[in-house]
Structure formats: structure tokens, C-alpha cells
Amino acid sequence: MKMALNPAVADVRKITITLPAALIARLNERVPARGRSRFIFEAIEERLAIEEQLAALDETAGAWTDENHPDMKTDEEIDRWLMNLRASWSQVGSAVNG
């Protein structure tokens, strides 16, 4: 979920950052002056989301073992499990809507 970059909606603060001149030139070529804060905001948000996902993967590495899931050792078994899981989503949606 993206947070609004609007002082009336969010607690915003100004910061000073240092960037290479070549990067600033590329930014200036692509992004209008009045859109730079939003562009940088969205770029940082996207990168932080990736970093947070990578940290979660590092934290959970090794949690899944063949011993704990002997029914999912082959690609075919994993495909079958995914198909059953996705089918259950349709059933839940049908029960809620109908």
C-alpha cells in the first residue's frame, strides 16, 4: 500500500541527500521538477519493499524441510498442492458470493 505524499495527508519531512551529478541529470531528463519528490518517494518505497522481502527470506531460510513435507518432494507434487490450494480459493469465493 502506497502512502500519499501530501503534507495534508501524511507527516512529511524534508531531508538533504547527496547524489552523483550524472544520476541527477538522468532524473532531470525523465522527471519534471514538480514530480521529483513523488518519483524518489516511490523509488525508495519499492527498494525498501524488496529489502524487506529479502530480509524475510533470510530469516526463514531452512524453515521448509523435506522431512516436514514429504508429500512435496517433486515438482509434480508441488504443482498438485498448488492446484488444490488455488481451487480452494475459488470455493471460498463461491461460498461468500453465492
KOLGU-4560 file (N, C-alpha, C; in nm, 3 decimals, padded with zeros to 5 digits):
<recs>
<n_xx: 00.085 n_yy: -00.117 n_zz: 00.000 ca_xx: 00.000 ca_yy: 00.000 ca_zz: 00.000 c_xx: 00.089 c_yy: 00.123 c_zz: 00.000 mol: A seq: 1 type: MET>
<n_xx: 00.065 n_yy: 00.214 n_zz: -00.092 ca_xx: 00.148 ca_yy: 00.333 ca_zz: -00.102 c_xx: 00.085 c_yy: 00.446 c_zz: -00.021 mol: A seq: 2 type: LYS>
<n_xx: 00.169 n_yy: 00.512 n_zz: 00.052 ca_xx: 00.125 ca_yy: 00.625 ca_zz: 00.132 c_xx: 00.123 c_yy: 00.750 c_zz: 00.045 mol: A seq: 3 type: MET>
<n_xx: 00.028 n_yy: 00.836 n_zz: 00.069 ca_xx: 00.019 ca_yy: 00.960 ca_zz: -00.008 c_xx: 00.135 c_yy: 01.053 c_zz: 00.028 mol: A seq: 4 type: ALA>
<n_xx: 00.189 n_yy: 01.119 n_zz: -00.072 ca_xx: 00.295 ca_yy: 01.216 ca_zz: -00.049 c_xx: 00.230 c_yy: 01.354 c_zz: -00.056 mol: A seq: 5 type: LEU>
<n_xx: 00.162 n_yy: 01.388 n_zz: 00.050 ca_xx: 00.087 ca_yy: 01.512 ca_zz: 00.056 c_xx: 00.090 c_yy: 01.561 c_zz: 00.201 mol: A seq: 6 type: ASN>
<n_xx: 00.142 n_yy: 01.681 n_zz: 00.227 ca_xx: 00.153 ca_yy: 01.728 ca_zz: 00.365 c_xx: 00.019 c_yy: 01.729 c_zz: 00.439 mol: A seq: 7 type: PRO>
<n_xx: -00.091 n_yy: 01.746 n_zz: 00.369 ca_xx: -00.221 ca_yy: 01.746 ca_zz: 00.435 c_xx: -00.262 c_yy: 01.606 c_zz: 00.479 mol: A seq: 8 type: ALA>
<n_xx: -00.203 n_yy: 01.504 n_zz: 00.417 ca_xx: -00.243 ca_yy: 01.366 ca_zz: 00.444 c_xx: -00.140 c_yy: 01.293 c_zz: 00.531 mol: A seq: 9 type: VAL>
<n_xx: -00.012 n_yy: 01.322 n_zz: 00.513 ca_xx: 00.093 ca_yy: 01.246 ca_zz: 00.579 c_xx: 00.189 c_yy: 01.339 c_zz: 00.651 mol: A seq: 10 type: ALA>
<n_xx: 00.255 n_yy: 01.284 n_zz: 00.752 ca_xx: 00.361 ca_yy: 01.356 ca_zz: 00.820 c_xx: 00.485 c_yy: 01.349 c_zz: 00.731 mol: A seq: 11 type: ASP>
<n_xx: 00.515 n_yy: 01.456 n_zz: 00.661 ca_xx: 00.629 ca_yy: 01.456 ca_zz: 00.570 c_xx: 00.739 c_yy: 01.544 c_zz: 00.625 mol: A seq: 12 type: VAL>
<n_xx: 00.862 n_yy: 01.510 n_zz: 00.589 ca_xx: 00.979 ca_yy: 01.585 ca_zz: 00.632 c_xx: 01.072 c_yy: 01.603 c_zz: 00.513 mol: A seq: 13 type: ARG>
<n_xx: 01.147 n_yy: 01.709 n_zz: 00.513 ca_xx: 01.248 ca_yy: 01.731 ca_zz: 00.411 c_xx: 01.381 c_yy: 01.677 c_zz: 00.462 mol: A seq: 14 type: LYS>
<n_xx: 01.457 n_yy: 01.619 n_zz: 00.369 ca_xx: 01.592 ca_yy: 01.574 ca_zz: 00.401 c_xx: 01.686 c_yy: 01.622 c_zz: 00.293 mol: A seq: 15 type: ILE>
<n_xx: 01.812 n_yy: 01.620 n_zz: 00.322 ca_xx: 01.913 ca_yy: 01.654 ca_zz: 00.224 c_xx: 01.987 c_yy: 01.526 c_zz: 00.190 mol: A seq: 16 type: THR>
<n_xx: 01.998 n_yy: 01.497 n_zz: 00.062 ca_xx: 02.073 ca_yy: 01.380 ca_zz: 00.019 c_xx: 02.176 c_yy: 01.423 c_zz: -00.084 mol: A seq: 17 type: ILE>
<n_xx: 02.278 n_yy: 01.343 n_zz: -00.099 ca_xx: 02.384 ca_yy: 01.371 ca_zz: -00.196 c_xx: 02.380 c_yy: 01.262 c_zz: -00.302 mol: A seq: 18 type: THR>
<n_xx: 02.373 n_yy: 01.302 n_zz: -00.428 ca_xx: 02.368 ca_yy: 01.209 ca_zz: -00.540 c_xx: 02.472 c_yy: 01.247 c_zz: -00.644 mol: A seq: 19 type: LEU>
<n_xx: 02.520 n_yy: 01.151 n_zz: -00.720 ca_xx: 02.614 ca_yy: 01.183 ca_zz: -00.828 c_xx: 02.546 c_yy: 01.273 c_zz: -00.933 mol: A seq: 20 type: PRO>
<n_xx: 02.623 n_yy: 01.364 n_zz: -00.989 ca_xx: 02.571 ca_yy: 01.459 ca_zz: -01.089 c_xx: 02.507 c_yy: 01.386 c_zz: -01.207 mol: A seq: 21 type: ALA>
<n_xx: 02.566 n_yy: 01.275 n_zz: -01.250 ca_xx: 02.511 ca_yy: 01.200 ca_zz: -01.364 c_xx: 02.372 c_yy: 01.145 c_zz: -01.331 mol: A seq: 22 type: ALA>
<n_xx: 02.352 n_yy: 01.101 n_zz: -01.208 ca_xx: 02.221 ca_yy: 01.050 ca_zz: -01.169 c_xx: 02.118 c_yy: 01.162 c_zz: -01.163 mol: A seq: 23 type: LEU>
<n_xx: 02.159 n_yy: 01.276 n_zz: -01.112 ca_xx: 02.069 ca_yy: 01.392 ca_zz: -01.108 c_xx: 02.031 c_yy: 01.434 c_zz: -01.250 mol: A seq: 24 type: ILE>
<n_xx: 02.127 n_yy: 01.431 n_zz: -01.341 ca_xx: 02.099 ca_yy: 01.468 ca_zz: -01.480 c_xx: 01.996 c_yy: 01.373 c_zz: -01.541 mol: A seq: 25 type: ALA>
<n_xx: 02.012 n_yy: 01.242 n_zz: -01.514 ca_xx: 01.914 ca_yy: 01.144 ca_zz: -01.566 c_xx: 01.777 c_yy: 01.169 c_zz: -01.506 mol: A seq: 26 type: ARG>
<n_xx: 01.772 n_yy: 01.198 n_zz: -01.377 ca_xx: 01.645 ca_yy: 01.228 ca_zz: -01.310 c_xx: 01.580 c_yy: 01.352 c_zz: -01.374 mol: A seq: 27 type: LEU>
<n_xx: 01.659 n_yy: 01.456 n_zz: -01.394 ca_xx: 01.608 ca_yy: 01.580 ca_zz: -01.453 c_xx: 01.554 c_yy: 01.558 c_zz: -01.594 mol: A seq: 28 type: ASN>
<n_xx: 01.617 n_yy: 01.467 n_zz: -01.670 ca_xx: 01.572 ca_yy: 01.438 ca_zz: -01.807 c_xx: 01.437 c_yy: 01.366 c_zz: -01.808 mol: A seq: 29 type: GLU>
<n_xx: 01.414 n_yy: 01.283 n_zz: -01.711 ca_xx: 01.296 ca_yy: 01.196 ca_zz: -01.712 c_xx: 01.179 c_yy: 01.246 c_zz: -01.629 mol: A seq: 30 type: ARG>
<n_xx: 01.208 n_yy: 01.322 n_zz: -01.524 ca_xx: 01.103 ca_yy: 01.356 ca_zz: -01.428 c_xx: 01.091 c_yy: 01.507 c_zz: -01.416 mol: A seq: 31 type: VAL>
<n_xx: 00.970 n_yy: 01.561 n_zz: -01.436 ca_xx: 00.952 ca_yy: 01.705 ca_zz: -01.422 c_xx: 00.984 c_yy: 01.750 c_zz: -01.279 mol: A seq: 32 type: PRO>
<n_xx: 01.026 n_yy: 01.874 n_zz: -01.264 ca_xx: 01.067 ca_yy: 01.927 ca_zz: -01.133 c_xx: 00.960 c_yy: 01.905 c_zz: -01.026 mol: A seq: 33 type: ALA>
<n_xx: 00.833 n_yy: 01.923 n_zz: -01.061 ca_xx: 00.726 ca_yy: 01.910 ca_zz: -00.962 c_xx: 00.690 c_yy: 01.765 c_zz: -00.933 mol: A seq: 34 type: ARG>
<n_xx: 00.754 n_yy: 01.672 n_zz: -01.001 ca_xx: 00.723 ca_yy: 01.531 ca_zz: -00.975 c_xx: 00.838 c_yy: 01.454 c_zz: -00.912 mol: A seq: 35 type: GLY>
<n_xx: 00.946 n_yy: 01.522 n_zz: -00.883 ca_xx: 01.067 ca_yy: 01.452 ca_zz: -00.835 c_xx: 01.050 c_yy: 01.392 c_zz: -00.696 mol: A seq: 36 type: ARG>
<n_xx: 00.987 n_yy: 01.464 n_zz: -00.605 ca_xx: 00.969 ca_yy: 01.409 ca_zz: -00.470 c_xx: 00.887 c_yy: 01.280 c_zz: -00.475 mol: A seq: 37 type: SER>
<n_xx: 00.779 n_yy: 01.282 n_zz: -00.552 ca_xx: 00.696 ca_yy: 01.161 ca_zz: -00.564 c_xx: 00.776 c_yy: 01.048 c_zz: -00.628 mol: A seq: 38 type: ARG>
<n_xx: 00.852 n_yy: 01.079 n_zz: -00.732 ca_xx: 00.931 ca_yy: 00.978 ca_zz: -00.801 c_xx: 01.032 c_yy: 00.914 c_zz: -00.704 mol: A seq: 39 type: PHE>
<n_xx: 01.104 n_yy: 00.997 n_zz: -00.632 ca_xx: 01.203 ca_yy: 00.947 ca_zz: -00.537 c_xx: 01.135 c_yy: 00.870 c_zz: -00.424 mol: A seq: 40 type: ILE>
<n_xx: 01.023 n_yy: 00.922 n_zz: -00.375 ca_xx: 00.944 ca_yy: 00.854 ca_zz: -00.272 c_xx: 00.906 c_yy: 00.713 c_zz: -00.317 mol: A seq: 41 type: PHE>
<n_xx: 00.852 n_yy: 00.702 n_zz: -00.439 ca_xx: 00.810 ca_yy: 00.570 ca_zz: -00.489 c_xx: 00.929 c_yy: 00.478 c_zz: -00.512 mol: A seq: 42 type: GLU>
<n_xx: 01.040 n_yy: 00.533 n_zz: -00.560 ca_xx: 01.160 ca_yy: 00.452 ca_zz: -00.582 c_xx: 01.213 c_yy: 00.396 c_zz: -00.449 mol: A seq: 43 type: ALA>
<n_xx: 01.216 n_yy: 00.480 n_zz: -00.347 ca_xx: 01.263 ca_yy: 00.434 ca_zz: -00.215 c_xx: 01.166 c_yy: 00.331 c_zz: -00.159 mol: A seq: 44 type: ILE>
<n_xx: 01.036 n_yy: 00.356 n_zz: -00.171 ca_xx: 00.938 ca_yy: 00.259 ca_zz: -00.121 c_xx: 00.954 c_yy: 00.123 c_zz: -00.188 mol: A seq: 45 type: GLU>
<n_xx: 00.970 n_yy: 00.122 n_zz: -00.320 ca_xx: 00.989 ca_yy: -00.004 ca_zz: -00.393 c_xx: 01.115 c_yy: -00.076 c_zz: -00.348 mol: A seq: 46 type: GLU>
<n_xx: 01.224 n_yy: -00.001 n_zz: -00.334 ca_xx: 01.350 ca_yy: -00.064 ca_zz: -00.292 c_xx: 01.342 c_yy: -00.118 c_zz: -00.150 mol: A seq: 47 type: ARG>
<n_xx: 01.277 n_yy: -00.043 n_zz: -00.061 ca_xx: 01.261 ca_yy: -00.091 ca_zz: 00.077 c_xx: 01.175 c_yy: -00.216 c_zz: 00.081 mol: A seq: 48 type: LEU>
<n_xx: 01.073 n_yy: -00.223 n_zz: -00.002 ca_xx: 00.989 ca_yy: -00.343 ca_zz: -00.006 c_xx: 01.073 c_yy: -00.465 c_zz: -00.048 mol: A seq: 49 type: ALA>
<n_xx: 01.159 n_yy: -00.446 n_zz: -00.146 ca_xx: 01.248 ca_yy: -00.555 ca_zz: -00.189 c_xx: 01.342 c_yy: -00.594 c_zz: -00.076 mol: A seq: 50 type: ILE>
<n_xx: 01.402 n_yy: -00.496 n_zz: -00.010 ca_xx: 01.494 ca_yy: -00.524 ca_zz: 00.101 c_xx: 01.423 c_yy: -00.598 c_zz: 00.214 mol: A seq: 51 type: GLU>
<n_xx: 01.299 n_yy: -00.559 n_zz: 00.243 ca_xx: 01.222 ca_yy: -00.625 ca_zz: 00.349 c_xx: 01.189 c_yy: -00.769 c_zz: 00.311 mol: A seq: 52 type: GLU>
<n_xx: 01.155 n_yy: -00.792 n_zz: 00.183 ca_xx: 01.128 ca_yy: -00.928 ca_zz: 00.137 c_xx: 01.254 c_yy: -01.014 c_zz: 00.145 mol: A seq: 53 type: GLN>
<n_xx: 01.368 n_yy: -00.958 n_zz: 00.105 ca_xx: 01.494 ca_yy: -01.032 ca_zz: 00.114 c_xx: 01.529 c_yy: -01.065 c_zz: 00.259 mol: A seq: 54 type: LEU>
<n_xx: 01.504 n_yy: -00.973 n_zz: 00.349 ca_xx: 01.530 ca_yy: -00.998 ca_zz: 00.491 c_xx: 01.440 c_yy: -01.110 c_zz: 00.543 mol: A seq: 55 type: ALA>
<n_xx: 01.313 n_yy: -01.109 n_zz: 00.502 ca_xx: 01.220 ca_yy: -01.214 ca_zz: 00.543 c_xx: 01.265 c_yy: -01.349 c_zz: 00.489 mol: A seq: 56 type: ALA>
<n_xx: 01.313 n_yy: -01.352 n_zz: 00.366 ca_xx: 01.363 ca_yy: -01.477 ca_zz: 00.309 c_xx: 01.486 c_yy: -01.527 c_zz: 00.386 mol: A seq: 57 type: LEU>
<n_xx: 01.575 n_yy: -01.435 n_zz: 00.422 ca_xx: 01.693 ca_yy: -01.473 ca_zz: 00.501 c_xx: 01.651 c_yy: -01.530 c_zz: 00.637 mol: A seq: 58 type: ASP>
<n_xx: 01.554 n_yy: -01.465 n_zz: 00.700 ca_xx: 01.509 ca_yy: -01.509 ca_zz: 00.832 c_xx: 01.443 c_yy: -01.646 c_zz: 00.829 mol: A seq: 59 type: GLU>
<n_xx: 01.378 n_yy: -01.679 n_zz: 00.719 ca_xx: 01.304 ca_yy: -01.805 ca_zz: 00.712 c_xx: 01.379 c_yy: -01.914 c_zz: 00.636 mol: A seq: 60 type: THR>
<n_xx: 01.500 n_yy: -01.884 n_zz: 00.591 ca_xx: 01.579 ca_yy: -01.983 ca_zz: 00.517 c_xx: 01.596 c_yy: -02.109 c_zz: 00.602 mol: A seq: 61 type: ALA>
<n_xx: 01.566 n_yy: -02.223 n_zz: 00.541 ca_xx: 01.581 ca_yy: -02.351 ca_zz: 00.611 c_xx: 01.458 c_yy: -02.393 c_zz: 00.689 mol: A seq: 62 type: GLY>
<n_xx: 01.355 n_yy: -02.310 n_zz: 00.693 ca_xx: 01.235 ca_yy: -02.345 ca_zz: 00.769 c_xx: 01.157 c_yy: -02.460 c_zz: 00.702 mol: A seq: 63 type: ALA>
<n_xx: 01.169 n_yy: -02.470 n_zz: 00.571 ca_xx: 01.098 ca_yy: -02.574 ca_zz: 00.496 c_xx: 01.195 c_yy: -02.690 c_zz: 00.472 mol: A seq: 64 type: TRP>
<n_xx: 01.162 n_yy: -02.805 n_zz: 00.522 ca_xx: 01.248 ca_yy: -02.922 ca_zz: 00.501 c_xx: 01.168 c_yy: -03.035 c_zz: 00.440 mol: A seq: 65 type: THR>
<n_xx: 01.237 n_yy: -03.122 n_zz: 00.368 ca_xx: 01.171 ca_yy: -03.239 ca_zz: 00.309 c_xx: 01.112 c_yy: -03.329 c_zz: 00.418 mol: A seq: 66 type: ASP>
<n_xx: 01.178 n_yy: -03.334 n_zz: 00.534 ca_xx: 01.127 ca_yy: -03.417 ca_zz: 00.643 c_xx: 00.990 c_yy: -03.367 c_zz: 00.693 mol: A seq: 67 type: GLU>
<n_xx: 00.972 n_yy: -03.235 n_zz: 00.694 ca_xx: 00.845 ca_yy: -03.178 ca_zz: 00.740 c_xx: 00.737 c_yy: -03.185 c_zz: 00.632 mol: A seq: 68 type: ASN>
<n_xx: 00.776 n_yy: -03.201 n_zz: 00.506 ca_xx: 00.681 ca_yy: -03.201 ca_zz: 00.395 c_xx: 00.716 c_yy: -03.312 c_zz: 00.296 mol: A seq: 69 type: HIS>
<n_xx: 00.704 n_yy: -03.437 n_zz: 00.339 ca_xx: 00.741 ca_yy: -03.547 ca_zz: 00.249 c_xx: 00.650 c_yy: -03.558 c_zz: 00.127 mol: A seq: 70 type: PRO>
<n_xx: 00.531 n_yy: -03.496 n_zz: 00.134 ca_xx: 00.436 ca_yy: -03.501 ca_zz: 00.025 c_xx: 00.466 c_yy: -03.399 c_zz: -00.085 mol: A seq: 71 type: ASP>
<n_xx: 00.574 n_yy: -03.323 n_zz: -00.070 ca_xx: 00.604 ca_yy: -03.218 ca_zz: -00.167 c_xx: 00.750 c_yy: -03.220 c_zz: -00.210 mol: A seq: 72 type: MET>
<n_xx: 00.800 n_yy: -03.338 n_zz: -00.241 ca_xx: 00.941 ca_yy: -03.351 ca_zz: -00.278 c_xx: 00.965 c_yy: -03.333 c_zz: -00.428 mol: A seq: 73 type: LYS>
<n_xx: 00.864 n_yy: -03.353 n_zz: -00.510 ca_xx: 00.883 ca_yy: -03.343 ca_zz: -00.654 c_xx: 00.806 c_yy: -03.223 c_zz: -00.709 mol: A seq: 74 type: THR>
<n_xx: 00.845 n_yy: -03.182 n_zz: -00.828 ca_xx: 00.774 ca_yy: -03.071 ca_zz: -00.894 c_xx: 00.627 c_yy: -03.105 c_zz: -00.914 mol: A seq: 75 type: ASP>
<n_xx: 00.599 n_yy: -03.230 n_zz: -00.949 ca_xx: 00.462 ca_yy: -03.271 ca_zz: -00.973 c_xx: 00.379 c_yy: -03.262 c_zz: -00.844 mol: A seq: 76 type: GLU>
<n_xx: 00.438 n_yy: -03.301 n_zz: -00.732 ca_xx: 00.367 ca_yy: -03.294 ca_zz: -00.604 c_xx: 00.341 c_yy: -03.148 c_zz: -00.564 mol: A seq: 77 type: GLU>
<n_xx: 00.437 n_yy: -03.063 n_zz: -00.590 ca_xx: 00.419 ca_yy: -02.920 ca_zz: -00.560 c_xx: 00.312 c_yy: -02.861 c_zz: -00.650 mol: A seq: 78 type: ILE>
<n_xx: 00.312 n_yy: -02.897 n_zz: -00.779 ca_xx: 00.209 ca_yy: -02.849 ca_zz: -00.871 c_xx: 00.070 c_yy: -02.893 c_zz: -00.826 mol: A seq: 79 type: ASP>
<n_xx: 00.057 n_yy: -03.019 n_zz: -00.782 ca_xx: -00.071 ca_yy: -03.071 ca_zz: -00.735 c_xx: -00.117 c_yy: -02.992 c_zz: -00.612 mol: A seq: 80 type: ARG>
<n_xx: -00.025 n_yy: -02.967 n_zz: -00.519 ca_xx: -00.059 ca_yy: -02.891 ca_zz: -00.399 c_xx: -00.106 c_yy: -02.750 c_zz: -00.435 mol: A seq: 81 type: TRP>
<n_xx: -00.034 n_yy: -02.684 n_zz: -00.527 ca_xx: -00.074 ca_yy: -02.550 ca_zz: -00.571 c_xx: -00.211 c_yy: -02.551 c_zz: -00.638 mol: A seq: 82 type: LEU>
<n_xx: -00.237 n_yy: -02.652 n_zz: -00.721 ca_xx: -00.366 ca_yy: -02.661 ca_zz: -00.789 c_xx: -00.479 c_yy: -02.675 c_zz: -00.686 mol: A seq: 83 type: MET>
<n_xx: -00.458 n_yy: -02.759 n_zz: -00.586 ca_xx: -00.559 ca_yy: -02.777 ca_zz: -00.481 c_xx: -00.578 c_yy: -02.649 c_zz: -00.400 mol: A seq: 84 type: ASN>
<n_xx: -00.468 n_yy: -02.581 n_zz: -00.369 ca_xx: -00.477 ca_yy: -02.456 ca_zz: -00.295 c_xx: -00.557 c_yy: -02.353 c_zz: -00.374 mol: A seq: 85 type: LEU>
<n_xx: -00.523 n_yy: -02.338 n_zz: -00.502 ca_xx: -00.594 ca_yy: -02.239 ca_zz: -00.585 c_xx: -00.740 c_yy: -02.276 c_zz: -00.604 mol: A seq: 86 type: ARG>
<n_xx: -00.770 n_yy: -02.404 n_zz: -00.612 ca_xx: -00.910 ca_yy: -02.447 ca_zz: -00.623 c_xx: -00.987 c_yy: -02.410 c_zz: -00.496 mol: A seq: 87 type: ALA>
<n_xx: -00.920 n_yy: -02.418 n_zz: -00.382 ca_xx: -00.988 ca_yy: -02.383 ca_zz: -00.257 c_xx: -01.021 c_yy: -02.234 c_zz: -00.252 mol: A seq: 88 type: SER>
<n_xx: -00.939 n_yy: -02.150 n_zz: -00.318 ca_xx: -00.969 ca_yy: -02.008 ca_zz: -00.323 c_xx: -01.098 c_yy: -01.984 c_zz: -00.399 mol: A seq: 89 type: TRP>
<n_xx: -01.118 n_yy: -02.056 n_zz: -00.509 ca_xx: -01.241 ca_yy: -02.043 ca_zz: -00.588 c_xx: -01.361 c_yy: -02.086 c_zz: -00.506 mol: A seq: 90 type: SER>
<n_xx: -01.346 n_yy: -02.193 n_zz: -00.430 ca_xx: -01.455 ca_yy: -02.245 ca_zz: -00.347 c_xx: -01.492 c_yy: -02.144 c_zz: -00.239 mol: A seq: 91 type: GLN>
<n_xx: -01.393 n_yy: -02.080 n_zz: -00.177 ca_xx: -01.419 ca_yy: -01.980 ca_zz: -00.075 c_xx: -01.492 c_yy: -01.862 c_zz: -00.137 mol: A seq: 92 type: VAL>
<n_xx: -01.446 n_yy: -01.816 n_zz: -00.254 ca_xx: -01.511 ca_yy: -01.706 ca_zz: -00.323 c_xx: -01.654 c_yy: -01.739 c_zz: -00.360 mol: A seq: 93 type: GLY>
<n_xx: -01.679 n_yy: -01.862 n_zz: -00.403 ca_xx: -01.815 ca_yy: -01.904 ca_zz: -00.439 c_xx: -01.905 c_yy: -01.906 c_zz: -00.317 mol: A seq: 94 type: SER>
<n_xx: -01.853 n_yy: -01.954 n_zz: -00.203 ca_xx: -01.932 ca_yy: -01.961 ca_zz: -00.081 c_xx: -01.968 c_yy: -01.822 c_zz: -00.031 mol: A seq: 95 type: ALA>
<n_xx: -01.876 n_yy: -01.727 n_zz: -00.045 ca_xx: -01.900 ca_yy: -01.592 ca_zz: 00.001 c_xx: -02.000 c_yy: -01.522 c_zz: -00.091 mol: A seq: 96 type: VAL>
<n_xx: -01.985 n_yy: -01.543 n_zz: -00.223 ca_xx: -02.069 ca_yy: -01.474 ca_zz: -00.320 c_xx: -02.201 c_yy: -01.543 c_zz: -00.348 mol: A seq: 97 type: ASN>
<n_xx: -02.215 n_yy: -01.666 n_zz: -00.311 ca_xx: -02.335 ca_yy: -01.735 ca_zz: -00.352 c_xx: -02.397 c_yy: -01.806 c_zz: -00.242 mol: A seq: 98 type: GLY>
</recs>
